[in-house]
Amino acid sequence: MRLDLAFKPTPVQHLKRLSKEYGFELYVKRDDLTELVGSGNKIRKLEYLFADALRKGATTILTCGGVQSNHARATAYVARRFGLRVVLFLRRGGERENGNYLLDRLLGAEIVEVTEEEYEKIDEVFEEYKGILERKGERVYVIPEGGSNSLGALGYFNVVLELNEQQNLEEFDAIVCAVGSGGTLAGLVAGLNFLGLKLKVLGVNVTKRPASFFVEKVKELVSGMKEYGLQLNVSELNFEVTDEFQGPAYAVPSDEDVAIIKEVASKEALILDPVYTAKAFRGMLQTYENSGKKVLFVHTGGLFGIFAQARRLI
Ligand SMILES: *Cc1c(COP(=O)(O)O)cnc(C)c1O
């Protein structure tokens, strides 16, 4: 039911200098180390989604994202590892000679550029293409934005089981992650619920959608996970989504986000990305500064994004 594509378990690291400086105990789950070209959080979801795709005999994979989508790049990588054709539907705007897009091209992904309006109804666009490809004899498997359906979210349900072997989770007060499509948050929340652990998950929303959208989506995804035979109590999920750290726009860091990337890199040799983890990290520092609490940050990857925004960062 799950392929073994990521290097697991990823390490947990204590950030001693930042902990001292900000007055709380700060640990990082290094999911930026899950792979190299397939790095970040998406490969954990893709372990389940590609198992399903291969079981169903897929020959072509369709997915979508921004031009610099980490999800699209990781999907292209896994598809090519299995010799599958992959078509990426990428929203216009963003650097095209660097970062994730460069890797998509090297991997031989087919790229279809879509407008903002087309992206809003991407399911219809997928259906149309699926029909065309199927008439040519392909077997098409569609992976939703961010790989965030209930099956993909199982990847982060598993991260909680993995963490439970690595650390005494009862000693922690909170887990913090970035929220883009909600699957990572849903998986973490479900895993903690399954183990009966009381710590809360703080999701830092980096999109233009409101927090309420993700609160509903997490509940839906977790409900859907029960279909895989998991005992979950959807009325007792312990999480919160904050809208306070979205910055100027999706994929556009604020000056504070840029400063955080430089500070964390120079003080802890940890590289955050400008789209997701810098915003989430800043949200965590502001929320827990001088609280004395013990907090685990999930570093969800995104390294290639810094190359696509190099001018902003130096
Ligand atoms: C996609 C992504 C996220 C957000 O994860 P979701 O499951 O989509 O909410 C966070 N960080 C990075 C680096 C990502 O690529």
The ligand as a Gaussian input file, in Angstrom:
#p B3LYP/6-31G(d) Opt

LIG

0 1
 C        3.701000      21.813000      -0.109000
 C        4.605000      22.320000       0.943000
 C        4.125000      22.625000       2.231000
 C        2.685000      22.544000       2.596000
 O        2.220000      21.243000       2.755000
 P        0.696000      20.920000       2.485000
 O        0.552000      19.494000       2.829000
 O        0.461000      21.200000       1.026000
 O       -0.132000      21.832000       3.324000
 C        5.030000      23.043000       3.184000
 N        6.332000      23.198000       2.893000
 C        6.825000      22.932000       1.672000
 C        8.274000      23.155000       1.443000
 C        5.986000      22.481000       0.660000
 O        6.485000      22.220000      -0.562000

